[in-house]
Amino acid sequence: MTEEKTQLAERVESALDNIRPHLAIDGGNIEVVNITDDNIVQFKWLGNCEGCSMTMKTMRAGIEQTLKSHVPEIAGVEAMNGLVAE
């Protein structure tokens, strides 16, 4: 991983730390799997978030908005499990 990519990943994790307490209230979490060359954050839902009917709303209104506001280079997010965006 390049230094630039490592720094981007650290900034993404820091931004996600703002969301994780809200997910943990319901017994869930997320794990970053990859950041693509197009700056799409690919992640997995963990715990109760996996398969929850609210994941799409949480992904767009919570995770994606938080990441884009804290890390403007991020182009979007993609769940690697659970409900998939169309």
Residue frames as qw, qx, qy, qz and C-alpha x, y, z in Angstrom:
[[0.000, 0.891, 0.455, 0.000, 0.00, 0.00, 0.00],
 [0.393, 0.518, -0.036, 0.759, 1.36, 3.42, -0.92],
 [0.227, -0.164, -0.467, 0.839, 1.90, 6.10, 1.69],
 [0.300, -0.066, -0.151, -0.940, -0.93, 8.15, 0.17],
 [0.639, -0.242, -0.615, -0.394, -3.30, 5.18, 0.31],
 [0.508, -0.224, -0.693, 0.460, -2.25, 4.44, 3.91],
 [0.022, -0.091, -0.283, 0.955, -2.98, 8.03, 4.95],
 [0.480, -0.139, -0.361, -0.787, -6.34, 7.92, 3.18],
 [0.639, -0.252, -0.724, -0.067, -7.22, 4.67, 4.97],
 [0.340, -0.193, -0.588, 0.708, -6.29, 6.22, 8.33],
 [0.196, 0.018, 0.045, -0.979, -8.51, 9.23, 7.64],
 [0.591, -0.192, -0.568, -0.540, -11.38, 6.94, 6.63],
 [0.568, -0.260, -0.738, 0.256, -11.03, 4.94, 9.86],
 [0.142, -0.126, -0.399, 0.897, -10.94, 8.15, 11.89],
 [0.396, -0.072, -0.201, -0.893, -14.15, 9.38, 10.22],
 [0.643, -0.210, -0.679, -0.285, -15.83, 6.01, 10.79],
 [0.346, -0.128, -0.715, 0.594, -15.01, 6.28, 14.49],
 [0.257, -0.001, 0.157, -0.954, -17.71, 9.00, 14.57],
 [0.683, -0.038, -0.384, -0.620, -20.31, 6.50, 13.33],
 [0.489, 0.072, -0.862, 0.115, -19.29, 3.34, 15.16],
 [0.088, 0.036, 0.704, -0.704, -20.80, 4.31, 18.55],
 [0.592, 0.166, 0.039, -0.788, -24.20, 4.74, 16.87],
 [0.699, 0.176, -0.627, -0.295, -23.92, 1.33, 15.22],
 [0.286, 0.138, -0.861, 0.397, -22.75, -0.26, 18.47],
 [0.432, -0.057, 0.396, -0.808, -25.94, 0.87, 20.26],
 [0.848, 0.167, -0.024, -0.502, -27.79, -1.65, 18.09],
 [0.819, -0.248, 0.514, 0.068, -25.05, -4.29, 18.34],
 [0.793, 0.553, 0.176, 0.186, -23.43, -3.56, 15.00],
 [0.345, -0.679, 0.350, 0.546, -20.26, -2.28, 13.40],
 [0.737, 0.673, -0.038, -0.051, -18.51, -1.98, 10.05],
 [0.669, -0.414, 0.426, 0.447, -15.12, -3.10, 8.79],
 [0.380, 0.776, -0.306, -0.399, -13.31, -1.48, 5.86],
 [0.912, 0.092, 0.370, 0.154, -12.32, -4.16, 3.36],
 [0.587, 0.156, 0.362, 0.707, -10.76, -2.01, 0.64],
 [0.169, 0.799, 0.061, -0.573, -10.50, 1.46, -0.82],
 [0.759, 0.443, 0.396, 0.265, -10.55, 1.15, -4.59],
 [0.458, -0.004, 0.239, 0.856, -8.41, 3.15, -7.01],
 [0.057, -0.574, -0.430, -0.694, -11.57, 5.20, -7.68],
 [0.027, -0.191, 0.503, -0.842, -11.79, 6.01, -3.93],
 [0.723, -0.326, -0.318, -0.519, -14.82, 3.85, -3.25],
 [0.232, -0.392, 0.767, -0.452, -14.78, 2.54, 0.32],
 [0.724, -0.083, -0.616, -0.298, -15.78, -1.12, 0.36],
 [0.224, -0.368, 0.676, -0.598, -16.86, -2.41, 3.75],
 [0.437, -0.227, -0.865, -0.100, -18.58, -5.28, 5.53],
 [0.560, -0.550, 0.024, -0.619, -21.47, -4.96, 7.94],
 [0.336, 0.140, -0.860, 0.357, -20.77, -6.69, 11.25],
 [0.091, 0.148, 0.739, -0.651, -23.00, -7.89, 14.09],
 [0.319, 0.569, 0.674, -0.347, -26.64, -6.85, 14.02],
 [0.240, 0.634, -0.202, -0.707, -26.01, -4.52, 11.08],
 [0.024, 0.175, -0.881, -0.439, -25.57, -7.52, 8.81],
 [0.100, -0.360, -0.892, -0.255, -28.94, -8.14, 7.22],
 [0.032, 0.517, 0.501, -0.693, -30.69, -5.24, 9.00],
 [0.346, 0.703, 0.583, 0.216, -33.46, -3.63, 6.97],
 [0.047, -0.977, -0.075, 0.192, -32.04, -0.15, 7.71],
 [0.684, -0.279, 0.318, 0.594, -28.57, -0.76, 6.24],
 [0.436, 0.534, 0.400, 0.604, -29.25, 1.08, 2.98],
 [0.141, -0.941, -0.171, -0.255, -30.39, 4.21, 4.82],
 [0.639, -0.699, 0.157, 0.278, -27.49, 3.94, 7.28],
 [0.712, 0.043, 0.354, 0.605, -25.05, 3.46, 4.42],
 [0.309, 0.635, 0.326, 0.628, -26.19, 6.52, 2.45],
 [0.234, -0.887, -0.134, -0.374, -27.26, 8.96, 5.18],
 [0.672, -0.721, 0.148, 0.081, -24.71, 7.95, 7.81],
 [0.781, -0.238, 0.350, 0.459, -21.61, 6.30, 6.44],
 [0.556, 0.473, 0.346, 0.589, -21.35, 7.86, 2.99],
 [0.020, -0.932, -0.137, -0.335, -22.22, 11.40, 4.13],
 [0.602, -0.764, 0.167, 0.161, -19.82, 11.23, 7.08],
 [0.759, -0.090, 0.357, 0.537, -16.98, 9.93, 4.94],
 [0.427, 0.636, 0.315, 0.560, -17.53, 12.51, 2.21],
 [0.178, -0.956, -0.055, -0.227, -17.62, 15.37, 4.71],
 [0.619, -0.704, 0.299, 0.176, -14.48, 14.22, 6.59],
 [0.503, -0.260, 0.648, 0.510, -12.58, 12.78, 3.62],
 [0.478, 0.643, 0.033, -0.597, -13.66, 14.69, 0.48],
 [0.142, 0.444, -0.780, -0.417, -11.61, 12.43, -1.80],
 [0.323, 0.130, 0.930, -0.122, -14.02, 9.57, -1.13],
 [0.268, 0.026, -0.527, -0.806, -16.32, 9.07, -4.11],
 [0.753, -0.208, -0.231, -0.580, -18.75, 6.65, -2.48],
 [0.391, -0.333, 0.799, -0.312, -19.29, 3.53, -0.41],
 [0.711, 0.124, -0.564, -0.401, -20.15, -0.07, -1.23],
 [0.697, -0.357, 0.518, -0.346, -21.29, -2.80, 1.13],
 [0.281, 0.375, -0.858, -0.210, -19.71, -6.16, 0.44],
 [0.161, -0.228, -0.955, 0.097, -22.42, -8.05, 2.35],
 [0.161, 0.485, 0.558, -0.654, -25.98, -7.46, 3.45],
 [0.467, 0.773, 0.402, -0.148, -28.28, -5.38, 1.25],
 [0.510, -0.041, 0.390, 0.766, -26.68, -4.14, -1.94],
 [0.203, 0.648, 0.071, -0.731, -27.30, -0.74, -3.52],
 [0.646, 0.481, 0.546, 0.232, -28.60, -0.68, -7.06]]
